[in-house]
């Protein structure tokens, strides 16, 4: 009897336990549960504990975290009829859970298809040089157009990042040659600038050397002039200390040297004229005395 009772109780409570487990839903913070009852929308539930009626209610989980998908390399034709291969990443997140379930079946696939067509439309309106150089512009254009379309699905496109742009083989070869020519041009410019700087420095060094040489000569001339002036001053000071006897001896020595030389000119010392001054004075006085009577006789 006890065994039968236990089996009966188990048979009664087992379905209840199974139904209870089926009715309980635990929704994390980063998810929402869209509940349908007999196919009709009841609304958004969560986060936390959510109870559903088994076999009547159906819940669809929606992840609100940011996600991404990659677009494989796509061949696009630019405005100047050049083919390029581009692959990129699209980052997005669900901001409204209800439209992401009601308005689109598989939003990742739909977003990938729209991203491919939008990429070709954007690249088709740009030249090859712009496609290669304005990657950020393409990212912004793709993000803006994708966001306009996915907005009706409750999805926000947060970023679009191009990973690689591969131009045709002949374009790559031309770019390689252009890069090589640009490097050679820069090397020649740098070499010319180096030579110019070297010439400027050499000229500046020569100018400074000439200035320093001229300044040294000027200082040397000044020092020589000062030395000559000091020497003259010293001679003058020494001459003032020499007495008349010493000068007379020097004068006589000079006369002796001149007399001993082979000169043809006759030099008369000044002292000799001093000795002759009394005789000359006497002759002058005699001439004057003899001249006065003769003048008186003429007057008579």
Beta strands, then each sheet from edge to edge (+ up, - down):
strand 1: 24-27
strand 2: 31-37
strand 3: 40-45
strand 4: 48-51
strand 5: 57-63
strand 6: 67-77
strand 7: 83-94
strand 8: 155-167
sheet 1: 1+ 4-
sheet 2: 3+ 2- 5+
sheet 3: 6+ 7- 8+
end
